[in-house]
Amino acid sequence: MPISHYELKVSGMTCGHCEKAVDKAIHQVDPQAVVTIDRSAGKVRIESSQPRQTLAQAIVAQGYAVAD
Ligand SMILES: [Cu+2]
């Protein structure tokens, strides 16, 4: 699977716990993913073999909103 780079706009991350929850959610659908979170900017950068939609759904399932 080719690796894609994504930058998702994620709102609702208010603390380090939220960052960990998002990071964990992404790694549950792709253990190999490289995740960089900028909480103050509401940005989550992901390098992953999974489609964007799969990653976004995993984040939404944790209770955070992902912009299109
Ligand atoms: Cu939090």
N, CA, C, O and the ligand as a Tripos MOL2 file, in Angstrom:
@<TRIPOS>MOLECULE
protein
  273   271    69     0     0
PROTEIN
NO_CHARGES

@<TRIPOS>ATOM
      1 N           0.8520   -1.2050    0.0000 N.3       1 MET1
      2 CA          0.0000    0.0000    0.0000 C.3       1 MET1
      3 C           0.8800    1.2440    0.0000 C.2       1 MET1
      4 O           1.7910    1.3520    0.8210 O.2       1 MET1
      5 N           0.6250    2.1780   -0.9010 N.am      2 PRO2
      6 CA          1.4060    3.4250   -0.8880 C.3       2 PRO2
      7 C           1.0640    4.2640    0.3430 C.2       2 PRO2
      8 O          -0.0450    4.2050    0.8750 O.2       2 PRO2
      9 N           2.0400    5.0350    0.7690 N.am      3 ILE3
     10 CA          1.8300    5.9120    1.9190 C.3       3 ILE3
     11 C           1.3560    7.2720    1.4170 C.2       3 ILE3
     12 O           1.9500    7.8580    0.5120 O.2       3 ILE3
     13 N           0.2890    7.7560    2.0130 N.am      4 SER4
     14 CA         -0.2020    9.0960    1.6860 C.3       4 SER4
     15 C           0.0270   10.0250    2.8640 C.2       4 SER4
     16 O           0.0910    9.6030    4.0190 O.2       4 SER4
     17 N           0.1460   11.2870    2.5370 N.am      5 HIS5
     18 CA          0.2760   12.3170    3.5780 C.3       5 HIS5
     19 C          -1.0430   13.0730    3.6500 C.2       5 HIS5
     20 O          -1.5680   13.5230    2.6310 O.2       5 HIS5
     21 N          -1.5630   13.2060    4.8370 N.am      6 TYR6
     22 CA         -2.8240   13.9140    5.0310 C.3       6 TYR6
     23 C          -2.6310   15.0110    6.0600 C.2       6 TYR6
     24 O          -1.7880   14.9000    6.9500 O.2       6 TYR6
     25 N          -3.4040   16.0540    5.9360 N.am      7 GLU7
     26 CA         -3.4900   17.0450    7.0100 C.3       7 GLU7
     27 C          -4.9660   17.2510    7.2990 C.2       7 GLU7
     28 O          -5.6990   17.8190    6.4900 O.2       7 GLU7
     29 N          -5.3890   16.7820    8.4620 N.am      8 LEU8
     30 CA         -6.8000   16.8860    8.8340 C.3       8 LEU8
     31 C          -6.9890   18.0180    9.8160 C.2       8 LEU8
     32 O          -6.1710   18.2260   10.7120 O.2       8 LEU8
     33 N          -8.0710   18.7460    9.6390 N.am      9 LYS9
     34 CA         -8.4840   19.7850   10.5810 C.3       9 LYS9
     35 C          -9.3760   19.1130   11.6180 C.2       9 LYS9
     36 O         -10.4770   18.6610   11.3030 O.2       9 LYS9
     37 N          -8.8990   19.0510   12.8410 N.am     10 VAL10
     38 CA         -9.6450   18.3650   13.8960 C.3      10 VAL10
     39 C          -9.9870   19.3630   14.9960 C.2      10 VAL10
     40 O          -9.1030   20.0210   15.5440 O.2      10 VAL10
     41 N         -11.2720   19.4710   15.3150 N.am     11 SER11
     42 CA        -11.6430   20.3640   16.4050 C.3      11 SER11
     43 C         -12.1190   19.5630   17.6040 C.2      11 SER11
     44 O         -12.6070   18.4420   17.4670 O.2      11 SER11
     45 N         -11.9700   20.1530   18.7790 N.am     12 GLY12
     46 CA        -12.3930   19.5030   20.0100 C.3      12 GLY12
     47 C         -11.2520   18.9850   20.8550 C.2      12 GLY12
     48 O         -11.4730   18.4920   21.9620 O.2      12 GLY12
     49 N         -10.0070   19.0920   20.3390 N.am     13 MET13
     50 CA         -8.8650   18.6480   21.1380 C.3      13 MET13
     51 C          -8.4730   19.7680   22.1020 C.2      13 MET13
     52 O          -7.9830   20.8190   21.6880 O.2      13 MET13
     53 N          -8.6960   19.5240   23.3840 N.am     14 THR14
     54 CA         -8.4600   20.5980   24.3530 C.3      14 THR14
     55 C          -7.2740   20.3420   25.2750 C.2      14 THR14
     56 O          -6.8140   21.2650   25.9470 O.2      14 THR14
     57 N          -6.7750   19.1250   25.3220 N.am     15 CYS15
     58 CA         -5.6640   18.8440   26.2380 C.3      15 CYS15
     59 C          -4.8390   17.6710   25.7430 C.2      15 CYS15
     60 O          -5.1300   17.0830   24.7010 O.2      15 CYS15
     61 N          -3.8180   17.3420   26.4940 N.am     16 GLY16
     62 CA         -2.9380   16.2510   26.1040 C.3      16 GLY16
     63 C          -3.6540   14.9150   26.0270 C.2      16 GLY16
     64 O          -3.2920   14.0480   25.2320 O.2      16 GLY16
     65 N          -4.6700   14.7590   26.8550 N.am     17 HIS17
     66 CA         -5.4540   13.5260   26.8110 C.3      17 HIS17
     67 C          -6.1450   13.3770   25.4570 C.2      17 HIS17
     68 O          -6.1920   12.2850   24.8910 O.2      17 HIS17
     69 N          -6.6690   14.4620   24.9540 N.am     18 CYS18
     70 CA         -7.3290   14.4430   23.6370 C.3      18 CYS18
     71 C          -6.3240   14.0520   22.5560 C.2      18 CYS18
     72 O          -6.6310   13.2500   21.6740 O.2      18 CYS18
     73 N          -5.1320   14.6200   22.6290 N.am     19 GLU19
     74 CA         -4.1050   14.2750   21.6440 C.3      19 GLU19
     75 C          -3.8270   12.7810   21.6740 C.2      19 GLU19
     76 O          -3.7230   12.1400   20.6280 O.2      19 GLU19
     77 N          -3.7090   12.2380   22.8590 N.am     20 LYS20
     78 CA         -3.4300   10.8040   22.9870 C.3      20 LYS20
     79 C          -4.5760    9.9710   22.4240 C.2      20 LYS20
     80 O          -4.3510    8.9480   21.7770 O.2      20 LYS20
     81 N          -5.8150   10.4210   22.6760 N.am     21 ALA21
     82 CA         -6.9830    9.6790   22.1800 C.3      21 ALA21
     83 C          -6.9980    9.6610   20.6560 C.2      21 ALA21
     84 O          -7.3020    8.6380   20.0420 O.2      21 ALA21
     85 N          -6.6660   10.8110   20.0440 N.am     22 VAL22
     86 CA         -6.6330   10.8950   18.5810 C.3      22 VAL22
     87 C          -5.4960   10.0390   18.0350 C.2      22 VAL22
     88 O          -5.6670    9.3000   17.0650 O.2      22 VAL22
     89 N          -4.3470   10.1490   18.6650 N.am     23 ASP23
     90 CA         -3.1840    9.3680   18.2390 C.3      23 ASP23
     91 C          -3.4980    7.8670   18.2980 C.2      23 ASP23
     92 O          -3.1860    7.1140   17.3760 O.2      23 ASP23
     93 N          -4.1130    7.4610   19.3930 N.am     24 LYS24
     94 CA         -4.4440    6.0530   19.5850 C.3      24 LYS24
     95 C          -5.4680    5.5700   18.5490 C.2      24 LYS24
     96 O          -5.3520    4.4720   18.0040 O.2      24 LYS24
     97 N          -6.4630    6.4100   18.2940 N.am     25 ALA25
     98 CA         -7.5080    6.0460   17.3200 C.3      25 ALA25
     99 C          -6.9030    5.8050   15.9410 C.2      25 ALA25
    100 O          -7.2760    4.8660   15.2370 O.2      25 ALA25
    101 N          -5.9700    6.6640   15.5720 N.am     26 ILE26
    102 CA         -5.3230    6.5100   14.2630 C.3      26 ILE26
    103 C          -4.4990    5.2220   14.2280 C.2      26 ILE26
    104 O          -4.5270    4.4820   13.2450 O.2      26 ILE26
    105 N          -3.7720    4.9670   15.3090 N.am     27 HIS27
    106 CA         -2.9290    3.7670   15.3230 C.3      27 HIS27
    107 C          -3.7350    2.4720   15.4050 C.2      27 HIS27
    108 O          -3.2300    1.3960   15.0810 O.2      27 HIS27
    109 N          -4.9870    2.5830   15.8390 N.am     28 GLN28
    110 CA         -5.8220    1.3800   15.8340 C.3      28 GLN28
    111 C          -6.1950    0.9660   14.4100 C.2      28 GLN28
    112 O          -6.3680   -0.2220   14.1360 O.2      28 GLN28
    113 N          -6.3200    1.9410   13.5030 N.am     29 VAL29
    114 CA         -6.6240    1.5660   12.1180 C.3      29 VAL29
    115 C          -5.3530    1.4260   11.2770 C.2      29 VAL29
    116 O          -5.3770    0.8040   10.2160 O.2      29 VAL29
    117 N          -4.2400    2.0040   11.7480 N.am     30 ASP30
    118 CA         -2.9670    1.8370   11.0530 C.3      30 ASP30
    119 C          -1.8180    1.9240   12.0620 C.2      30 ASP30
    120 O          -1.3530    3.0160   12.3900 O.2      30 ASP30
    121 N          -1.3670    0.7710   12.5490 N.am     31 PRO31
    122 CA         -0.2920    0.7640   13.5490 C.3      31 PRO31
    123 C           0.9930    1.4250   13.0550 C.2      31 PRO31
    124 O           1.8010    1.8920   13.8570 O.2      31 PRO31
    125 N           1.1820    1.4670   11.7200 N.am     32 GLN32
    126 CA          2.4160    2.0300   11.1530 C.3      32 GLN32
    127 C           2.3250    3.5300   10.9140 C.2      32 GLN32
    128 O           3.3040    4.1450   10.4920 O.2      32 GLN32
    129 N           1.1790    4.1250   11.1730 N.am     33 ALA33
    130 CA          0.9930    5.5330   10.8370 C.3      33 ALA33
    131 C           1.9670    6.4290   11.5970 C.2      33 ALA33
    132 O           2.3090    6.1680   12.7500 O.2      33 ALA33
    133 N           2.4010    7.4890   10.9240 N.am     34 VAL34
    134 CA          3.2120    8.5190   11.5730 C.3      34 VAL34
    135 C           2.2870    9.7120   11.8100 C.2      34 VAL34
    136 O           1.7340   10.2780   10.8660 O.2      34 VAL34
    137 N           2.1260   10.0850   13.0740 N.am     35 VAL35
    138 CA          1.1270   11.0900   13.4400 C.3      35 VAL35
    139 C           1.8000   12.2750   14.1110 C.2      35 VAL35
    140 O           2.5710   12.1160   15.0570 O.2      35 VAL35
    141 N           1.5020   13.4560   13.6130 N.am     36 THR36
    142 CA          1.9890   14.6870   14.2350 C.3      36 THR36
    143 C           0.7950   15.5740   14.5280 C.2      36 THR36
    144 O           0.0370   15.9260   13.6250 O.2      36 THR36
    145 N           0.6270   15.9370   15.7960 N.am     37 ILE37
    146 CA         -0.5500   16.7130   16.1870 C.3      37 ILE37
    147 C          -0.1390   18.1030   16.6480 C.2      37 ILE37
    148 O           0.7170   18.2570   17.5190 O.2      37 ILE37
    149 N          -0.7630   19.1090   16.0500 N.am     38 ASP38
    150 CA         -0.6070   20.4920   16.5010 C.3      38 ASP38
    151 C          -1.9530   20.8960   17.0900 C.2      38 ASP38
    152 O          -2.8550   21.3470   16.3840 O.2      38 ASP38
    153 N          -2.0590   20.7200   18.3960 N.am     39 ARG39
    154 CA         -3.3670   20.8980   19.0410 C.3      39 ARG39
    155 C          -3.8530   22.3410   18.9510 C.2      39 ARG39
    156 O          -5.0290   22.5860   18.6840 O.2      39 ARG39
    157 N          -2.9490   23.2960   19.1750 N.am     40 SER40
    158 CA         -3.3790   24.7030   19.1850 C.3      40 SER40
    159 C          -3.8960   25.1280   17.8100 C.2      40 SER40
    160 O          -4.7750   25.9850   17.7130 O.2      40 SER40
    161 N          -3.3530   24.5340   16.7520 N.am     41 ALA41
    162 CA         -3.8060   24.8540   15.3970 C.3      41 ALA41
    163 C          -4.9440   23.9330   14.9560 C.2      41 ALA41
    164 O          -5.5570   24.1620   13.9130 O.2      41 ALA41
    165 N          -5.2260   22.8990   15.7380 N.am     42 GLY42
    166 CA         -6.2590   21.9470   15.3650 C.3      42 GLY42
    167 C          -5.8950   21.1340   14.1390 C.2      42 GLY42
    168 O          -6.7590   20.7540   13.3490 O.2      42 GLY42
    169 N          -4.5910   20.8690   13.9900 N.am     43 LYS43
    170 CA         -4.1390   20.1320   12.8020 C.3      43 LYS43
    171 C          -3.5340   18.7890   13.1930 C.2      43 LYS43
    172 O          -2.7750   18.6700   14.1540 O.2      43 LYS43
    173 N          -3.9030   17.7960   12.4100 N.am     44 VAL44
    174 CA         -3.3320   16.4670   12.6090 C.3      44 VAL44
    175 C          -2.7360   16.0230   11.2740 C.2      44 VAL44
    176 O          -3.4490   15.8390   10.2880 O.2      44 VAL44
    177 N          -1.4220   15.8550   11.2670 N.am     45 ARG45
    178 CA         -0.7500   15.3690   10.0550 C.3      45 ARG45
    179 C          -0.5120   13.8740   10.2020 C.2      45 ARG45
    180 O          -0.0530   13.3890   11.2370 O.2      45 ARG45
    181 N          -0.8400   13.1650    9.1330 N.am     46 ILE46
    182 CA         -0.7510   11.7040    9.1860 C.3      46 ILE46
    183 C          -0.0710   11.1930    7.9190 C.2      46 ILE46
    184 O          -0.4000   11.6050    6.8060 O.2      46 ILE46
    185 N           0.8780   10.2910    8.1140 N.am     47 GLU47
    186 CA          1.4160    9.5160    6.9920 C.3      47 GLU47
    187 C           0.8970    8.1080    7.1880 C.2      47 GLU47
    188 O           1.1840    7.4630    8.1970 O.2      47 GLU47
    189 N           0.1260    7.6330    6.2110 N.am     48 SER48
    190 CA         -0.5560    6.3600    6.4110 C.3      48 SER48
    191 C          -0.8780    5.6970    5.0880 C.2      48 SER48
    192 O          -1.0080    6.3550    4.0560 O.2      48 SER48
    193 N          -1.0050    4.3780    5.1390 N.am     49 SER49
    194 CA         -1.4340    3.6180    3.9600 C.3      49 SER49
    195 C          -2.9590    3.5450    3.8840 C.2      49 SER49
    196 O          -3.5150    3.0680    2.8940 O.2      49 SER49
    197 N          -3.6230    4.0160    4.9240 N.am     50 GLN50
    198 CA         -5.0910    3.9530    4.9560 C.3      50 GLN50
    199 C          -5.7110    5.1620    4.2510 C.2      50 GLN50
    200 O          -5.1040    6.2310    4.1900 O.2      50 GLN50
    201 N          -6.9330    4.9820    3.7150 N.am     51 PRO51
    202 CA         -7.6060    6.1290    3.0950 C.3      51 PRO51
    203 C          -7.9550    7.2010    4.1300 C.2      51 PRO51
    204 O          -8.1520    6.9230    5.3120 O.2      51 PRO51
    205 N          -8.0210    8.4170    3.6400 N.am     52 ARG52
    206 CA         -8.3400    9.5520    4.5050 C.3      52 ARG52
    207 C          -9.6260    9.3160    5.2970 C.2      52 ARG52
    208 O          -9.7110    9.6180    6.4870 O.2      52 ARG52
    209 N         -10.6260    8.7670    4.5970 N.am     53 GLN53
    210 CA        -11.9350    8.5510    5.2160 C.3      53 GLN53
    211 C         -11.8560    7.6150    6.4270 C.2      53 GLN53
    212 O         -12.5160    7.8390    7.4420 O.2      53 GLN53
    213 N         -11.0560    6.5900    6.3070 N.am     54 THR54
    214 CA        -10.8910    5.6280    7.4160 C.3      54 THR54
    215 C         -10.2730    6.3000    8.6290 C.2      54 THR54
    216 O         -10.6990    6.0730    9.7620 O.2      54 THR54
    217 N          -9.2650    7.1290    8.3840 N.am     55 LEU55
    218 CA         -8.5900    7.8360    9.4790 C.3      55 LEU55
    219 C          -9.5470    8.8370   10.1190 C.2      55 LEU55
    220 O          -9.6180    8.9490   11.3430 O.2      55 LEU55
    221 N         -10.2820    9.5640    9.2760 N.am     56 ALA56
    222 CA        -11.2150   10.5730    9.7900 C.3      56 ALA56
    223 C         -12.3000    9.9140   10.6410 C.2      56 ALA56
    224 O         -12.6670   10.4240   11.7000 O.2      56 ALA56
    225 N         -12.8070    8.7770   10.1680 N.am     57 GLN57
    226 CA        -13.8640    8.0810   10.9120 C.3      57 GLN57
    227 C         -13.3720    7.6150   12.2740 C.2      57 GLN57
    228 O         -14.1180    7.6600   13.2530 O.2      57 GLN57
    229 N         -12.1240    7.1670   12.3440 N.am     58 ALA58
    230 CA        -11.5670    6.7210   13.6160 C.3      58 ALA58
    231 C         -11.4950    7.8800   14.6130 C.2      58 ALA58
    232 O         -11.7360    7.7060   15.8080 O.2      58 ALA58
    233 N         -11.1600    9.0610   14.1010 N.am     59 ILE59
    234 CA        -11.0700   10.2510   14.9590 C.3      59 ILE59
    235 C         -12.4650   10.6840   15.4050 C.2      59 ILE59
    236 O         -12.6820   11.0070   16.5730 O.2      59 ILE59
    237 N         -13.4040   10.6860   14.4660 N.am     60 VAL60
    238 CA        -14.7880   11.0780   14.7760 C.3      60 VAL60
    239 C         -15.3910   10.1230   15.8230 C.2      60 VAL60
    240 O         -16.1510   10.5460   16.6950 O.2      60 VAL60
    241 N         -15.0440    8.8490   15.7230 N.am     61 ALA61
    242 CA        -15.5820    7.8520   16.6590 C.3      61 ALA61
    243 C         -15.1430    8.1260   18.0980 C.2      61 ALA61
    244 O         -15.7700    7.6560   19.0470 O.2      61 ALA61
    245 N         -14.0490    8.8960   18.2490 N.am     62 GLN62
    246 CA        -13.5870    9.2740   19.5880 C.3      62 GLN62
    247 C         -14.2480   10.5540   20.0940 C.2      62 GLN62
    248 O         -14.0150   10.9840   21.2230 O.2      62 GLN62
    249 N         -15.0770   11.1530   19.2390 N.am     63 GLY63
    250 CA        -15.8220   12.3320   19.6790 C.3      63 GLY63
    251 C         -15.2700   13.6540   19.2160 C.2      63 GLY63
    252 O         -15.6680   14.7030   19.7230 O.2      63 GLY63
    253 N         -14.3460   13.6280   18.2470 N.am     64 TYR64
    254 CA        -13.7870   14.8700   17.7170 C.3      64 TYR64
    255 C         -14.3220   15.1010   16.3080 C.2      64 TYR64
    256 O         -14.6640   14.1580   15.5950 O.2      64 TYR64
    257 N         -14.3870   16.3640   15.9230 N.am     65 ALA65
    258 CA        -14.9330   16.7030   14.6160 C.3      65 ALA65
    259 C         -13.7920   16.8760   13.6210 C.2      65 ALA65
    260 O         -12.7810   17.5060   13.9300 O.2      65 ALA65
    261 N         -13.9570   16.3180   12.4310 N.am     66 VAL66
    262 CA        -12.9690   16.4430   11.3660 C.3      66 VAL66
    263 C         -13.5970   17.2230   10.2240 C.2      66 VAL66
    264 O         -14.6510   16.8450    9.7110 O.2      66 VAL66
    265 N         -12.9500   18.3100    9.8250 N.am     67 ALA67
    266 CA        -13.4500   19.1070    8.7040 C.3      67 ALA67
    267 C         -13.0920   18.4110    7.4010 C.2      67 ALA67
    268 O         -12.1070   17.6750    7.3510 O.2      67 ALA67
    269 N         -13.8630   18.6270    6.3540 N.am     68 ASP68
    270 CA        -13.6250   17.9880    5.0580 C.3      68 ASP68
    271 C         -12.3920   18.5860    4.3740 C.2      68 ASP68
    272 O         -12.0360   18.1720    3.2710 O.2      68 ASP68
    273 CU         -8.5180   16.5820   26.3360 Cu       69 CU69
@<TRIPOS>BOND
     1     1     2 1
     2     2     3 1
     3     3     4 2
     4     3     5 am
     5     5     6 1
     6     6     7 1
     7     7     8 2
     8     7     9 am
     9     9    10 1
    10    10    11 1
    11    11    12 2
    12    11    13 am
    13    13    14 1
    14    14    15 1
    15    15    16 2
    16    15    17 am
    17    17    18 1
    18    18    19 1
    19    19    20 2
    20    19    21 am
    21    21    22 1
    22    22    23 1
    23    23    24 2
    24    23    25 am
    25    25    26 1
    26    26    27 1
    27    27    28 2
    28    27    29 am
    29    29    30 1
    30    30    31 1
    31    31    32 2
    32    31    33 am
    33    33    34 1
    34    34    35 1
    35    35    36 2
    36    35    37 am
    37    37    38 1
    38    38    39 1
    39    39    40 2
    40    39    41 am
    41    41    42 1
    42    42    43 1
    43    43    44 2
    44    43    45 am
    45    45    46 1
    46    46    47 1
    47    47    48 2
    48    47    49 am
    49    49    50 1
    50    50    51 1
    51    51    52 2
    52    51    53 am
    53    53    54 1
    54    54    55 1
    55    55    56 2
    56    55    57 am
    57    57    58 1
    58    58    59 1
    59    59    60 2
    60    59    61 am
    61    61    62 1
    62    62    63 1
    63    63    64 2
    64    63    65 am
    65    65    66 1
    66    66    67 1
    67    67    68 2
    68    67    69 am
    69    69    70 1
    70    70    71 1
    71    71    72 2
    72    71    73 am
    73    73    74 1
    74    74    75 1
    75    75    76 2
    76    75    77 am
    77    77    78 1
    78    78    79 1
    79    79    80 2
    80    79    81 am
    81    81    82 1
    82    82    83 1
    83    83    84 2
    84    83    85 am
    85    85    86 1
    86    86    87 1
    87    87    88 2
    88    87    89 am
    89    89    90 1
    90    90    91 1
    91    91    92 2
    92    91    93 am
    93    93    94 1
    94    94    95 1
    95    95    96 2
    96    95    97 am
    97    97    98 1
    98    98    99 1
    99    99   100 2
   100    99   101 am
   101   101   102 1
   102   102   103 1
   103   103   104 2
   104   103   105 am
   105   105   106 1
   106   106   107 1
   107   107   108 2
   108   107   109 am
   109   109   110 1
   110   110   111 1
   111   111   112 2
   112   111   113 am
   113   113   114 1
   114   114   115 1
   115   115   116 2
   116   115   117 am
   117   117   118 1
   118   118   119 1
   119   119   120 2
   120   119   121 am
   121   121   122 1
   122   122   123 1
   123   123   124 2
   124   123   125 am
   125   125   126 1
   126   126   127 1
   127   127   128 2
   128   127   129 am
   129   129   130 1
   130   130   131 1
   131   131   132 2
   132   131   133 am
   133   133   134 1
   134   134   135 1
   135   135   136 2
   136   135   137 am
   137   137   138 1
   138   138   139 1
   139   139   140 2
   140   139   141 am
   141   141   142 1
   142   142   143 1
   143   143   144 2
   144   143   145 am
   145   145   146 1
   146   146   147 1
   147   147   148 2
   148   147   149 am
   149   149   150 1
   150   150   151 1
   151   151   152 2
   152   151   153 am
   153   153   154 1
   154   154   155 1
   155   155   156 2
   156   155   157 am
   157   157   158 1
   158   158   159 1
   159   159   160 2
   160   159   161 am
   161   161   162 1
   162   162   163 1
   163   163   164 2
   164   163   165 am
   165   165   166 1
   166   166   167 1
   167   167   168 2
   168   167   169 am
   169   169   170 1
   170   170   171 1
   171   171   172 2
   172   171   173 am
   173   173   174 1
   174   174   175 1
   175   175   176 2
   176   175   177 am
   177   177   178 1
   178   178   179 1
   179   179   180 2
   180   179   181 am
   181   181   182 1
   182   182   183 1
   183   183   184 2
   184   183   185 am
   185   185   186 1
   186   186   187 1
   187   187   188 2
   188   187   189 am
   189   189   190 1
   190   190   191 1
   191   191   192 2
   192   191   193 am
   193   193   194 1
   194   194   195 1
   195   195   196 2
   196   195   197 am
   197   197   198 1
   198   198   199 1
   199   199   200 2
   200   199   201 am
   201   201   202 1
   202   202   203 1
   203   203   204 2
   204   203   205 am
   205   205   206 1
   206   206   207 1
   207   207   208 2
   208   207   209 am
   209   209   210 1
   210   210   211 1
   211   211   212 2
   212   211   213 am
   213   213   214 1
   214   214   215 1
   215   215   216 2
   216   215   217 am
   217   217   218 1
   218   218   219 1
   219   219   220 2
   220   219   221 am
   221   221   222 1
   222   222   223 1
   223   223   224 2
   224   223   225 am
   225   225   226 1
   226   226   227 1
   227   227   228 2
   228   227   229 am
   229   229   230 1
   230   230   231 1
   231   231   232 2
   232   231   233 am
   233   233   234 1
   234   234   235 1
   235   235   236 2
   236   235   237 am
   237   237   238 1
   238   238   239 1
   239   239   240 2
   240   239   241 am
   241   241   242 1
   242   242   243 1
   243   243   244 2
   244   243   245 am
   245   245   246 1
   246   246   247 1
   247   247   248 2
   248   247   249 am
   249   249   250 1
   250   250   251 1
   251   251   252 2
   252   251   253 am
   253   253   254 1
   254   254   255 1
   255   255   256 2
   256   255   257 am
   257   257   258 1
   258   258   259 1
   259   259   260 2
   260   259   261 am
   261   261   262 1
   262   262   263 1
   263   263   264 2
   264   263   265 am
   265   265   266 1
   266   266   267 1
   267   267   268 2
   268   267   269 am
   269   269   270 1
   270   270   271 1
   271   271   272 2
@<TRIPOS>SUBSTRUCTURE
     1 MET1         2 RESIDUE 1 A MET
     2 PRO2         6 RESIDUE 1 A PRO
     3 ILE3        10 RESIDUE 1 A ILE
     4 SER4        14 RESIDUE 1 A SER
     5 HIS5        18 RESIDUE 1 A HIS
     6 TYR6        22 RESIDUE 1 A TYR
     7 GLU7        26 RESIDUE 1 A GLU
     8 LEU8        30 RESIDUE 1 A LEU
     9 LYS9        34 RESIDUE 1 A LYS
    10 VAL10       38 RESIDUE 1 A VAL
    11 SER11       42 RESIDUE 1 A SER
    12 GLY12       46 RESIDUE 1 A GLY
    13 MET13       50 RESIDUE 1 A MET
    14 THR14       54 RESIDUE 1 A THR
    15 CYS15       58 RESIDUE 1 A CYS
    16 GLY16       62 RESIDUE 1 A GLY
    17 HIS17       66 RESIDUE 1 A HIS
    18 CYS18       70 RESIDUE 1 A CYS
    19 GLU19       74 RESIDUE 1 A GLU
    20 LYS20       78 RESIDUE 1 A LYS
    21 ALA21       82 RESIDUE 1 A ALA
    22 VAL22       86 RESIDUE 1 A VAL
    23 ASP23       90 RESIDUE 1 A ASP
    24 LYS24       94 RESIDUE 1 A LYS
    25 ALA25       98 RESIDUE 1 A ALA
    26 ILE26      102 RESIDUE 1 A ILE
    27 HIS27      106 RESIDUE 1 A HIS
    28 GLN28      110 RESIDUE 1 A GLN
    29 VAL29      114 RESIDUE 1 A VAL
    30 ASP30      118 RESIDUE 1 A ASP
    31 PRO31      122 RESIDUE 1 A PRO
    32 GLN32      126 RESIDUE 1 A GLN
    33 ALA33      130 RESIDUE 1 A ALA
    34 VAL34      134 RESIDUE 1 A VAL
    35 VAL35      138 RESIDUE 1 A VAL
    36 THR36      142 RESIDUE 1 A THR
    37 ILE37      146 RESIDUE 1 A ILE
    38 ASP38      150 RESIDUE 1 A ASP
    39 ARG39      154 RESIDUE 1 A ARG
    40 SER40      158 RESIDUE 1 A SER
    41 ALA41      162 RESIDUE 1 A ALA
    42 GLY42      166 RESIDUE 1 A GLY
    43 LYS43      170 RESIDUE 1 A LYS
    44 VAL44      174 RESIDUE 1 A VAL
    45 ARG45      178 RESIDUE 1 A ARG
    46 ILE46      182 RESIDUE 1 A ILE
    47 GLU47      186 RESIDUE 1 A GLU
    48 SER48      190 RESIDUE 1 A SER
    49 SER49      194 RESIDUE 1 A SER
    50 GLN50      198 RESIDUE 1 A GLN
    51 PRO51      202 RESIDUE 1 A PRO
    52 ARG52      206 RESIDUE 1 A ARG
    53 GLN53      210 RESIDUE 1 A GLN
    54 THR54      214 RESIDUE 1 A THR
    55 LEU55      218 RESIDUE 1 A LEU
    56 ALA56      222 RESIDUE 1 A ALA
    57 GLN57      226 RESIDUE 1 A GLN
    58 ALA58      230 RESIDUE 1 A ALA
    59 ILE59      234 RESIDUE 1 A ILE
    60 VAL60      238 RESIDUE 1 A VAL
    61 ALA61      242 RESIDUE 1 A ALA
    62 GLN62      246 RESIDUE 1 A GLN
    63 GLY63      250 RESIDUE 1 A GLY
    64 TYR64      254 RESIDUE 1 A TYR
    65 ALA65      258 RESIDUE 1 A ALA
    66 VAL66      262 RESIDUE 1 A VAL
    67 ALA67      266 RESIDUE 1 A ALA
    68 ASP68      270 RESIDUE 1 A ASP
    69 CU69       273 GROUP 0 **** ****
